[in-house]
Amino acid sequence: MMFPVFYVQNILHTYQRQLKTEPKPARVVEERRAPPHKIRDRVSISEEARRKQILSRIASEVVEEVTK
């Protein structure tokens, strides 16, 4: 089954907008309120790397859903 590129791009743009507008998970909110000694170590990556990883994950999920 073939899908035009613009369909996939539109889906990715929609997911990206949802990621920006959705409320933060409760875990993230709690970590911000927690005392510093109770916060776990976190890995920090650049915004570009984060965006690429999110888009890659979304693209693979879309392909998986479409090919079901």
TIRO-2110 file (N, C-alpha, C; in Angstrom, 1 decimal):
// TIRO-2110
0.8, -1.2, 0.0, N, 1, A
0.0, 0.0, 0.0, CA, 1, A
0.9, 1.2, 0.0, C, 1, A
0.6, 2.2, -0.8, N, 2, A
1.4, 3.4, -1.0, CA, 2, A
0.6, 4.6, -0.4, C, 2, A
1.3, 5.5, 0.2, N, 3, A
0.7, 6.7, 0.8, CA, 3, A
1.5, 7.9, 0.2, C, 3, A
0.8, 8.9, -0.2, N, 4, A
1.6, 10.1, -0.7, CA, 4, A
2.3, 10.7, 0.5, C, 4, A
3.4, 11.4, 0.1, N, 5, A
4.3, 12.0, 1.2, CA, 5, A
3.5, 13.0, 2.0, C, 5, A
2.6, 13.8, 1.3, N, 6, A
1.9, 14.9, 2.0, CA, 6, A
1.0, 14.3, 3.1, C, 6, A
0.4, 13.1, 2.9, N, 7, A
-0.4, 12.5, 4.0, CA, 7, A
0.5, 12.2, 5.2, C, 7, A
1.6, 11.7, 5.0, N, 8, A
2.5, 11.4, 6.2, CA, 8, A
3.0, 12.7, 6.8, C, 8, A
3.3, 13.7, 6.0, N, 9, A
3.7, 15.0, 6.6, CA, 9, A
2.6, 15.6, 7.4, C, 9, A
1.4, 15.6, 6.9, N, 10, A
0.3, 16.1, 7.6, CA, 10, A
0.1, 15.5, 8.9, C, 10, A
0.2, 14.1, 9.0, N, 11, A
0.0, 13.4, 10.2, CA, 11, A
1.1, 13.8, 11.2, C, 11, A
2.4, 13.9, 10.7, N, 12, A
3.5, 14.3, 11.6, CA, 12, A
3.3, 15.7, 12.1, C, 12, A
2.8, 16.6, 11.3, N, 13, A
2.6, 18.0, 11.7, CA, 13, A
1.5, 18.0, 12.8, C, 13, A
0.5, 17.2, 12.6, N, 14, A
-0.6, 17.1, 13.6, CA, 14, A
-0.1, 16.6, 14.9, C, 14, A
0.6, 15.5, 14.9, N, 15, A
1.2, 15.0, 16.1, CA, 15, A
2.1, 16.0, 16.8, C, 15, A
2.9, 16.7, 16.0, N, 16, A
3.9, 17.6, 16.6, CA, 16, A
3.1, 18.8, 17.3, C, 16, A
2.0, 19.2, 16.7, N, 17, A
1.2, 20.3, 17.3, CA, 17, A
0.6, 19.8, 18.6, C, 17, A
0.1, 18.5, 18.6, N, 18, A
-0.5, 17.9, 19.8, CA, 18, A
0.5, 17.8, 20.9, C, 18, A
1.8, 17.5, 20.6, N, 19, A
2.8, 17.4, 21.6, CA, 19, A
3.1, 18.7, 22.3, C, 19, A
3.0, 19.8, 21.5, N, 20, A
3.2, 21.1, 22.0, CA, 20, A
2.1, 21.6, 22.9, C, 20, A
0.8, 21.2, 22.5, N, 21, A
-0.3, 21.8, 23.2, CA, 21, A
-0.9, 20.9, 24.4, C, 21, A
-0.5, 19.6, 24.4, N, 22, A
-1.0, 18.7, 25.4, CA, 22, A
-0.4, 19.1, 26.8, C, 22, A
-1.2, 18.9, 27.9, N, 23, A
-0.6, 19.2, 29.2, CA, 23, A
0.5, 18.2, 29.5, C, 23, A
1.4, 18.7, 30.3, N, 24, A
2.5, 17.8, 30.7, CA, 24, A
2.0, 16.7, 31.6, C, 24, A
2.7, 15.5, 31.4, N, 25, A
2.3, 14.4, 32.3, CA, 25, A
2.5, 14.7, 33.8, C, 25, A
1.7, 14.1, 34.6, N, 26, A
1.7, 14.4, 36.0, CA, 26, A
3.1, 14.1, 36.6, C, 26, A
3.8, 13.1, 36.1, N, 27, A
5.2, 12.8, 36.5, CA, 27, A
6.1, 14.0, 36.4, C, 27, A
6.0, 14.7, 35.3, N, 28, A
6.9, 15.9, 35.0, CA, 28, A
6.6, 17.0, 36.0, C, 28, A
5.3, 17.2, 36.2, N, 29, A
4.8, 18.3, 37.1, CA, 29, A
5.3, 18.0, 38.5, C, 29, A
5.2, 16.7, 39.0, N, 30, A
5.7, 16.3, 40.3, CA, 30, A
7.2, 16.5, 40.5, C, 30, A
7.9, 16.1, 39.4, N, 31, A
9.4, 16.3, 39.5, CA, 31, A
9.8, 17.7, 39.7, C, 31, A
9.1, 18.6, 39.0, N, 32, A
9.4, 20.0, 39.2, CA, 32, A
9.1, 20.6, 40.6, C, 32, A
8.1, 20.0, 41.2, N, 33, A
7.8, 20.4, 42.6, CA, 33, A
8.6, 19.7, 43.7, C, 33, A
9.2, 18.6, 43.3, N, 34, A
9.9, 17.8, 44.3, CA, 34, A
11.2, 18.5, 44.7, C, 34, A
11.6, 18.2, 46.0, N, 35, A
12.9, 18.8, 46.4, CA, 35, A
14.0, 18.2, 45.5, C, 35, A
15.1, 18.9, 45.4, N, 36, A
16.2, 18.5, 44.5, CA, 36, A
16.8, 17.1, 44.8, C, 36, A
16.8, 16.8, 46.0, N, 37, A
17.4, 15.5, 46.4, CA, 37, A
16.5, 14.3, 46.0, C, 37, A
15.3, 14.5, 45.7, N, 38, A
14.4, 13.4, 45.3, CA, 38, A
14.2, 13.3, 43.8, C, 38, A
14.8, 14.1, 43.0, N, 39, A
14.7, 14.0, 41.6, CA, 39, A
15.8, 13.1, 41.0, C, 39, A
15.4, 12.2, 40.1, N, 40, A
16.3, 11.2, 39.5, CA, 40, A
17.2, 11.9, 38.5, C, 40, A
18.3, 11.3, 38.2, N, 41, A
19.2, 11.8, 37.1, CA, 41, A
18.4, 11.8, 35.8, C, 41, A
18.6, 12.8, 35.0, N, 42, A
18.0, 12.9, 33.7, CA, 42, A
19.1, 13.2, 32.7, C, 42, A
18.8, 12.6, 31.5, N, 43, A
19.7, 12.9, 30.4, CA, 43, A
19.2, 14.1, 29.6, C, 43, A
20.1, 15.0, 29.3, N, 44, A
19.7, 16.2, 28.5, CA, 44, A
20.1, 16.1, 27.1, C, 44, A
19.2, 16.2, 26.2, N, 45, A
19.5, 16.2, 24.7, CA, 45, A
19.1, 17.5, 24.1, C, 45, A
19.6, 17.8, 23.0, N, 46, A
19.3, 19.1, 22.3, CA, 46, A
17.8, 19.0, 21.8, C, 46, A
17.3, 20.2, 21.6, N, 47, A
15.9, 20.2, 21.1, CA, 47, A
15.8, 19.6, 19.7, C, 47, A
16.8, 19.8, 18.9, N, 48, A
16.8, 19.2, 17.6, CA, 48, A
16.8, 17.6, 17.6, C, 48, A
17.7, 17.1, 18.5, N, 49, A
17.8, 15.7, 18.7, CA, 49, A
16.4, 15.1, 19.2, C, 49, A
15.9, 15.8, 20.2, N, 50, A
14.6, 15.4, 20.8, CA, 50, A
13.5, 15.4, 19.7, C, 50, A
13.5, 16.5, 18.9, N, 51, A
12.5, 16.6, 17.8, CA, 51, A
12.6, 15.4, 16.8, C, 51, A
13.9, 15.1, 16.4, N, 52, A
14.1, 14.0, 15.5, CA, 52, A
13.7, 12.7, 16.1, C, 52, A
13.9, 12.5, 17.3, N, 53, A
13.5, 11.2, 18.0, CA, 53, A
12.0, 11.1, 18.0, C, 53, A
11.4, 12.2, 18.4, N, 54, A
9.9, 12.2, 18.5, CA, 54, A
9.3, 11.9, 17.1, C, 54, A
9.8, 12.6, 16.1, N, 55, A
9.3, 12.4, 14.7, CA, 55, A
9.5, 11.0, 14.2, C, 55, A
10.7, 10.5, 14.6, N, 56, A
11.0, 9.1, 14.2, CA, 56, A
10.1, 8.1, 14.8, C, 56, A
9.8, 8.3, 16.1, N, 57, A
8.9, 7.4, 16.9, CA, 57, A
7.5, 7.5, 16.3, C, 57, A
7.0, 8.7, 16.0, N, 58, A
5.7, 8.9, 15.5, CA, 58, A
5.6, 8.3, 14.1, C, 58, A
6.6, 8.5, 13.3, N, 59, A
6.6, 7.9, 11.9, CA, 59, A
6.5, 6.4, 12.0, C, 59, A
7.2, 5.8, 12.9, N, 60, A
7.2, 4.4, 13.0, CA, 60, A
5.8, 3.9, 13.5, C, 60, A
5.2, 4.6, 14.4, N, 61, A
3.9, 4.3, 14.9, CA, 61, A
2.8, 4.4, 13.8, C, 61, A
3.0, 5.5, 13.0, N, 62, A
2.0, 5.7, 11.9, CA, 62, A
2.1, 4.6, 10.9, C, 62, A
3.4, 4.2, 10.5, N, 63, A
3.6, 3.1, 9.6, CA, 63, A
3.0, 1.8, 10.1, C, 63, A
3.2, 1.6, 11.4, N, 64, A
2.7, 0.4, 12.0, CA, 64, A
1.2, 0.3, 12.0, C, 64, A
0.6, 1.5, 12.3, N, 65, A
-0.9, 1.5, 12.3, CA, 65, A
-1.5, 1.4, 10.9, C, 65, A
-0.8, 2.0, 9.9, N, 66, A
-1.3, 1.9, 8.6, CA, 66, A
-1.1, 0.5, 8.0, C, 66, A
-0.1, -0.2, 8.4, N, 67, A
0.1, -1.5, 7.8, CA, 67, A
-0.6, -2.6, 8.5, C, 67, A
-1.3, -2.3, 9.5, N, 68, A
-2.1, -3.4, 10.2, CA, 68, A
-3.2, -3.9, 9.3, C, 68, A
END
